[in-house]
Amino acid sequence: MSTNDTLTIPQSELVQGWRTKLPECLDTGFSAKVEPDEANPHALNIEIRTNDHEMLELTFRVQYMDSREIEIELLDVQQEDRSVDERNDSIQQSIANCRRQMHECAQILQAITHA
């Protein structure tokens, strides 16, 4: 049994897939900006703007560990263009929600990442 399950899709195609599918996974009114990670061809930088009472801008790096598994790293949380302490319970809930939605997007994209 082979353990070599590397991601082989070009980063540009991966970015396009995320740009298409992530908005479908996000809560109504939320928006996302997906950009390639210039340092890693298996990673994306994703900025999600919430449209709830928090009005947050969450920045994540999503890295493919293989063709199916992703690792999500929170890079920054801003509110009104200022970095905020993400340990607040409601902010933690928003972060967890966004992580779940990114995992849903990755599941949908397995049709192209695990081809």
N, C-alpha and C positions, 0 to 999 in steps of 0.2 A: 504494500500500500504506500503510495507516494504522499509525502507531507509537503511537497512543493505546490502551494496554492497561491502563487503570487498574483498580484493585480497586473494585468497585461493591457488594459484599456488605456489609450492615450489620455493624458490629463485634460486636454481640451474637450474631449468627448465626455469625460467625467464631470467637468464643470458644467457643460451644457445640460447633462442629465439632471444634475442637482438644481440648476436654475429653472428647469422645467417642472420637476416633481416636488421640490421642497415647498413652494407656495401652496400646493394642494394639501400638504400635511400640516401646515401651520394653522393656528386659530384664526378665525375671521378677523380681518383688520390688521393682522401682523404682516410684516414685509421682511424680505430677506435679500441680501446682496451676497453673491457667491463669487469668489475670486480664486484663481489658482495660487497655491503656495509656491513662490518662486524658488525656494530652497529645497523643496521636496516634491517630486513628481507624483507621489502617492497621497498628497495632502491638499486640502482646500481651506481657505479662510472664509468663514461665514459670519456675517453680521445680521442679527435679527433685531428688528424694532418691534416692540410690543405696543399694542394699542389698548392697553388697559389702564387702570388707575395709576400704575407705577410709571408708565411711559419710559421704558428702559431701552437701552441699546446694548445688546449682548454680543460680544465678539468671541468666536470659537475657532479652534483649529480642529478639523476633522481629518484624521489620518487613517488610511486603509492599512491594516496589519496584514491582511491577505485579501483574497477576492470577495470575502463576505464580511469579515469582522472589521469594525471601525473603532477607533479610540477618539474620544472627544475631550478636548482640553479647553477649559474656559480661560480666555486671555484677558478679558476686560469687561467691566460692567459700568455703564455710564447712565446718568440721569441728568437731563438738562445740560448736556455737554460737560459734565464733571464726573470723574471716577467716584464710585460709591462703594461702601463696604458691603460686599455680597453676602455677609453672614446673617443679615436680616432675614427673618422667616419668610416673609412674602417674596423677597427677591430669590431666596433659595427655591421656593415653590415655582417661580417663573423659570429659573435655570433648569430645574428638573423637568418641567413641562417641555421646554425647548429641546433638551437632550432626548426625551422620549420621541418627539416629533422628528428629530434628525435620524434616530434609529429606524423609525417607520420609513423615512425616505430611503435610507440605505437598503432596507428590505425590498422596497419596490424596485430599486435599481439593480438588485441582484440579477435581473434578467440580462443586463448588459455587463455587469462586473464579473459575473461568474459564468460567462458564456463558454 
